[in-house]
Amino acid sequence: MNNKRTQLAERRAELVNRIARQREELTQAFTPLRVPFTFADKGLHALRYVAKHPAMVAGAMALAVALRPKRWLFVLENGWLAWRIAMAAKRRLED
């Protein structure tokens, strides 16, 4: 029985070392992607905030349009298109 416990302890130690090496390899492999993932995470956070506060976004856009209507017409057209695309994607992901 002692021999089996010793074997199990050795096997466990071997697996723990292997896991540590694999974690280190993953860390090194994903290090170049850290900055893009950070930007993507911040972008998703901003999108969630906008989705939770649409009235504030609409108010800010209305104020901007009132102050500079010609400049913002282009932005509003593209923003409306982007909003429709985002809502369509959201509906598809929820289904």
C-alpha positions as CSV (number, residue, x, y, z in Angstrom):
1,M,0.0,0.0,0.0
2,N,2.9,2.4,0.8
3,N,4.4,1.7,-2.6
4,K,1.1,2.7,-4.3
5,R,0.9,6.0,-2.3
6,T,4.5,6.8,-3.3
7,Q,3.7,6.2,-6.9
8,L,0.6,8.4,-6.7
9,A,2.6,11.1,-5.0
10,E,5.3,11.0,-7.7
11,R,2.6,11.0,-10.4
12,R,0.9,14.0,-8.8
13,A,4.2,15.9,-8.5
14,E,4.9,15.1,-12.2
15,L,1.5,16.4,-13.2
16,V,1.8,19.5,-11.1
17,N,5.1,20.3,-12.8
18,R,3.7,19.6,-16.2
19,I,0.7,21.9,-15.5
20,A,3.1,24.7,-14.4
21,R,5.1,24.4,-17.6
22,Q,1.9,24.5,-19.7
23,R,0.7,27.6,-17.9
24,E,4.1,29.3,-18.5
25,E,3.9,28.3,-22.2
26,L,0.4,29.7,-22.5
27,T,1.5,32.9,-20.8
28,Q,4.3,33.3,-23.3
29,A,2.1,32.5,-26.2
30,F,-0.6,35.0,-25.3
31,T,1.7,37.9,-24.2
32,P,1.6,39.5,-27.7
33,L,-2.2,39.4,-27.6
34,R,-2.5,41.1,-24.3
35,V,-2.8,44.6,-25.7
36,P,-5.4,43.8,-28.4
37,F,-7.4,41.8,-25.8
38,T,-7.3,44.8,-23.5
39,F,-8.6,47.1,-26.1
40,A,-11.3,44.6,-27.1
41,D,-12.3,44.3,-23.4
42,K,-12.6,48.0,-23.0
43,G,-14.6,48.3,-26.2
44,L,-17.1,45.6,-25.0
45,H,-17.3,47.4,-21.7
46,A,-18.2,50.7,-23.5
47,L,-20.8,48.9,-25.6
48,R,-22.4,47.4,-22.6
49,Y,-22.5,50.8,-20.9
50,V,-24.1,52.4,-24.0
51,A,-26.6,49.6,-24.2
52,K,-27.6,50.2,-20.6
53,H,-27.8,54.0,-21.0
54,P,-29.3,54.7,-24.4
55,A,-31.1,57.9,-23.2
56,M,-27.9,59.4,-22.1
57,V,-26.3,58.6,-25.5
58,A,-29.3,60.0,-27.3
59,G,-29.2,63.2,-25.2
60,A,-25.5,63.7,-25.9
61,M,-26.0,63.2,-29.6
62,A,-29.0,65.6,-29.6
63,L,-26.9,68.2,-27.9
64,A,-24.0,67.7,-30.4
65,V,-26.4,68.0,-33.3
66,A,-28.0,71.1,-31.9
67,L,-24.5,72.8,-31.6
68,R,-23.1,71.6,-34.9
69,P,-25.8,70.2,-37.2
70,K,-23.9,69.9,-40.5
71,R,-20.9,68.3,-39.0
72,W,-22.9,65.6,-37.1
73,L,-25.3,64.7,-39.9
74,F,-22.7,62.3,-41.4
75,V,-21.9,60.9,-37.9
76,L,-25.6,60.3,-37.2
77,E,-26.2,58.5,-40.4
78,N,-23.4,56.1,-39.8
79,G,-24.2,55.8,-36.1
80,W,-27.8,54.9,-36.9
81,L,-26.5,52.3,-39.4
82,A,-24.1,50.9,-36.8
83,W,-26.8,50.8,-34.2
84,R,-29.1,48.9,-36.4
85,I,-26.3,46.4,-37.2
86,A,-25.5,46.0,-33.5
87,M,-29.1,45.4,-32.6
88,A,-29.5,42.8,-35.4
89,A,-26.4,41.1,-34.2
90,K,-27.6,41.1,-30.7
91,R,-30.9,39.6,-31.7
92,R,-29.2,36.9,-33.6
93,L,-26.8,36.1,-30.7
94,E,-29.8,35.9,-28.3
95,D,-31.6,33.4,-30.6
